[in-house]
Amino acid sequence: MSSVQTGILSGLGEFKLIAIINTIIGILLFVISIILAYIMSIKGAVISLVIGQLFYCIFNYYVITKKLKLNLFPISFNLSEFRSLLKFSFPIALQDLSFSITSWLIFYSILSISNYGELGLFSAANQWLAILLFLPGVLKKVNLSYMSFNNKSAEVKKIASKMLRLNLVGTFIPVCIIILFSNNIIFMYGPSYTNVSLIINILIISSIFSSLADVYCQAFISRGANWELFFLRLAYQLGLIFMLLLLVNYELIDSAALAMSISYLIMGVFLFFTCKLYFNKIFG
């Protein structure tokens, strides 16, 4: 629910308002978490998360109704609008579903062909990937909003060009810094993670291609090419598992965690160039 509400506010261009709401909820959640965790331990921490999401939805809902001048509790239902919304959003929902399933399959595959040590190595490296993709993840909401407001292909291409440069700088510089200090990062994890440096380096390099491909993905959504995007992302996700099994089963790579990192890099390059070709086809 909160993701849908944030999407609506992003579509309205209310990014400052989103930041204010996130700040208020973040502070509120921090205070409630400390109090409930102290009183009720782990149960209190879980309850605080639920309360935080509840307040988040209430804040968003109130702001949206005010911005769109809607009734606080609308009772009208338009079937044609519902069908149109479902037609547009269903493939996007499938993308999120396939991502969740694939993420689980990746961890299961690593564990089934290796051990918990390899899974721990990949999980540690994956944390750095998530950190690097945070900024592009925030920018894509802005990107989608501006692209949706522009009907001219020339304007969309101009926005995409700016966002590509911004994402490139926003990922390339942090990647270089992490690689430079990768040997020092090992000491954060202890002696059992001595091989994590190479895995992290390869995995974070893949973030450059993933963040660039995401710019094109937002352009596809702005033009309603959601089914095409779904199949592109599905091919990318299935390719990750295929490459992992190929590299390990044919003994090309000994480490499952390293093989998974290489799979992310190969499929990231594949996704970027495939999206670029399809973007040029749509927008000329």
C-alpha positions in Angstrom: 0.0 0.0 0.0 2.7 2.5 1.0 4.6 1.7 -2.3 1.5 2.5 -4.3 1.0 5.8 -2.4 4.6 6.8 -2.9 4.2 6.1 -6.6 1.1 8.4 -6.8 3.0 11.2 -5.0 5.9 10.7 -7.4 3.6 10.9 -10.3 2.3 14.2 -8.9 5.9 15.5 -8.7 5.7 15.9 -4.9 9.3 14.7 -4.2 9.8 17.3 -1.4 6.7 16.1 0.3 7.8 12.5 0.0 11.1 13.5 1.7 9.2 15.3 4.5 6.9 12.3 5.1 9.8 9.9 5.1 11.8 12.0 7.6 8.8 12.3 10.0 8.0 8.5 9.8 11.7 7.7 10.2 12.0 9.7 13.4 8.7 8.3 14.7 9.8 4.8 13.9 13.1 5.3 15.6 11.6 6.5 18.8 8.8 3.8 18.9 11.3 1.0 18.0 13.6 1.9 21.0 10.7 2.1 23.4 8.9 -1.1 22.4 12.1 -3.1 21.9 13.2 -2.1 25.4 9.8 -3.1 26.9 8.9 -6.2 24.7 12.2 -7.2 23.2 12.0 -8.7 19.6 8.1 -8.6 19.7 8.3 -4.9 20.4 10.6 -4.4 17.4 8.2 -6.2 15.1 5.2 -4.3 16.4 7.0 -1.0 16.0 7.6 -1.8 12.3 3.9 -2.5 11.8 3.0 0.7 13.6 5.5 2.7 11.5 4.0 1.3 8.2 0.4 2.1 9.5 1.3 5.7 10.2 3.1 5.9 6.8 0.0 4.8 5.0 -2.2 7.2 6.9 0.1 10.1 6.3 0.3 9.3 2.6 -3.4 8.7 2.2 -4.2 12.0 3.9 -1.8 14.0 1.7 -3.0 12.3 -1.5 -6.7 13.0 -0.8 -5.8 16.7 -0.1 -3.7 17.0 -3.3 -6.3 15.4 -5.5 -9.2 16.9 -3.7 -10.8 13.4 -3.1 -13.2 12.4 -0.4 -11.4 10.9 2.5 -13.4 7.6 2.1 -14.5 7.4 -1.5 -17.2 4.8 -2.3 -17.5 5.2 -6.1 -16.1 2.5 -8.3 -15.4 2.8 -12.0 -15.0 -0.6 -13.7 -13.5 0.8 -16.9 -10.9 2.8 -14.9 -10.2 -0.3 -12.8 -9.6 -2.4 -16.0 -7.3 0.2 -17.5 -5.3 0.4 -14.2 -5.1 -3.3 -14.0 -3.9 -3.6 -17.6 -1.1 -1.1 -16.9 0.0 -2.3 -13.5 -0.4 -6.1 -13.8 2.9 -6.7 -15.7 4.7 -4.4 -13.2 3.3 -6.5 -10.3 4.5 -9.6 -12.1 8.0 -8.0 -12.3 8.1 -7.5 -8.5 6.8 -11.0 -8.0 9.3 -12.6 -10.3 12.1 -10.6 -8.6 11.1 -12.0 -5.2 10.9 -15.5 -6.4 14.2 -15.2 -8.3 16.0 -13.7 -5.3 14.9 -16.7 -3.2 16.0 -19.1 -6.0 19.4 -17.5 -6.2 20.0 -18.0 -2.4 18.6 -21.5 -2.7 20.8 -22.4 -5.7 24.0 -21.1 -4.0 23.2 -23.2 -0.9 22.2 -26.3 -2.8 25.4 -26.4 -4.9 27.8 -25.2 -2.2 27.5 -24.4 1.6 26.5 -21.8 4.1 30.0 -20.3 3.9 29.5 -19.4 0.2 26.0 -18.1 0.9 27.5 -15.8 3.6 30.1 -14.5 1.2 27.5 -13.6 -1.4 25.2 -12.1 1.2 28.0 -9.8 2.5 28.9 -8.7 -1.0 25.2 -8.2 -1.9 24.9 -5.7 1.0 27.4 -3.4 -0.8 25.4 -3.8 -4.1 22.2 -2.7 -2.3 24.0 0.4 -0.9 25.3 1.4 -4.4 21.9 1.0 -6.0 20.1 3.1 -3.3 20.7 6.5 -5.1 19.7 5.2 -8.5 16.6 3.7 -6.9 15.6 7.1 -5.5 16.4 8.9 -8.8 14.3 6.5 -10.9 11.1 7.9 -9.3 12.0 11.3 -10.4 13.0 10.0 -13.8 9.7 8.2 -14.3 7.7 11.3 -13.3 9.5 13.6 -15.7 9.4 11.1 -18.6 5.6 10.5 -18.1 4.9 14.2 -18.3 6.7 14.5 -21.7 5.0 13.1 -24.8 7.7 14.0 -27.2 10.4 11.4 -27.9 13.1 14.1 -28.2 12.3 15.3 -24.7 12.4 11.7 -23.3 15.7 11.1 -24.9 17.1 14.3 -23.5 15.9 13.3 -20.0 17.3 9.8 -20.4 20.7 11.2 -21.5 20.9 13.4 -18.4 19.8 10.6 -16.0 22.3 8.2 -17.6 25.2 10.6 -16.9 23.9 11.2 -13.4 23.6 7.4 -12.6 27.0 6.7 -14.2 28.7 9.3 -11.9 26.6 8.2 -8.9 27.7 4.6 -9.2 31.2 4.8 -10.9 32.7 7.0 -8.2 31.5 4.9 -5.2 32.6 1.8 -7.1 36.1 3.1 -7.5 36.3 4.1 -3.8 35.1 0.7 -2.6 37.5 -1.1 -4.9 40.3 1.1 -3.7 39.6 0.2 -0.1 38.4 -3.4 -0.7 41.3 -4.9 1.2 40.4 -2.9 4.3 36.8 -4.0 4.0 37.8 -7.6 4.6 38.8 -6.8 8.2 35.2 -5.7 8.9 34.0 -9.3 8.3 36.7 -11.3 10.0 39.1 -14.1 8.9 36.3 -16.4 7.5 35.5 -13.7 4.8 39.0 -13.5 3.3 37.7 -14.2 -0.3 34.9 -11.6 -0.1 37.0 -8.8 -1.6 37.0 -10.1 -5.2 33.3 -11.0 -5.0 32.4 -7.5 -3.8 34.5 -5.8 -6.5 32.8 -7.8 -9.3 29.3 -7.5 -7.9 29.5 -3.7 -7.4 30.8 -3.2 -11.0 27.6 -4.9 -12.2 25.7 -2.1 -10.4 27.0 0.4 -13.0 25.2 -1.4 -15.8 22.1 -2.2 -13.7 21.7 1.5 -12.8 22.1 2.6 -16.4 19.6 -0.1 -17.7 17.1 1.2 -15.1 17.0 4.6 -16.8 15.7 2.9 -20.0 13.3 0.7 -17.9 11.6 3.9 -16.6 11.3 5.2 -20.2 9.5 1.9 -21.1 7.1 2.3 -18.2 6.4 5.9 -19.2 5.3 4.7 -22.6 3.3 1.7 -21.3 5.7 -0.9 -22.6 5.3 -2.8 -19.4 4.9 -6.3 -20.8 8.0 -5.9 -22.9 9.9 -4.7 -19.8 8.5 -7.7 -17.8 9.9 -10.2 -20.3 13.3 -8.3 -20.4 13.6 -8.4 -16.6 12.5 -12.1 -16.6 15.2 -13.0 -19.1 17.7 -11.1 -16.9 16.6 -12.9 -13.7 16.5 -16.4 -15.2 19.8 -15.7 -16.9 21.4 -15.1 -13.4 20.5 -18.6 -12.3 21.4 -20.1 -15.6 24.9 -18.5 -15.6 25.4 -19.6 -11.9 24.6 -23.2 -12.7 26.7 -23.1 -15.9 29.8 -21.7 -14.3 29.7 -24.1 -11.3 28.5 -27.3 -12.9 31.1 -27.1 -15.6 33.7 -26.3 -13.0 34.6 -23.0 -14.6 34.5 -21.3 -11.2 35.1 -23.1 -7.9 33.3 -20.6 -5.7 29.5 -20.4 -6.0 29.5 -16.8 -4.5 32.1 -15.7 -7.1 30.2 -17.4 -9.9 27.0 -15.6 -8.8 28.9 -12.2 -8.8 30.2 -12.9 -12.3 26.6 -13.9 -13.4 25.4 -10.5 -12.1 28.1 -8.7 -14.2 27.4 -10.7 -17.4 23.6 -10.3 -17.1 23.9 -6.6 -16.1 25.8 -6.0 -19.4 23.2 -8.0 -21.3 20.3 -6.0 -19.7 21.9 -2.7 -20.4 22.6 -3.2 -24.1 19.3 -5.0 -24.7 17.4 -2.1 -23.1 19.5 0.4 -25.0 18.6 -1.3 -28.3 14.9 -1.4 -27.5 15.0 2.2 -26.3 16.4 3.3 -29.6 13.7 1.3 -31.4 10.9 3.0 -29.5 12.2 6.6 -29.3 14.2 6.6 -32.6 
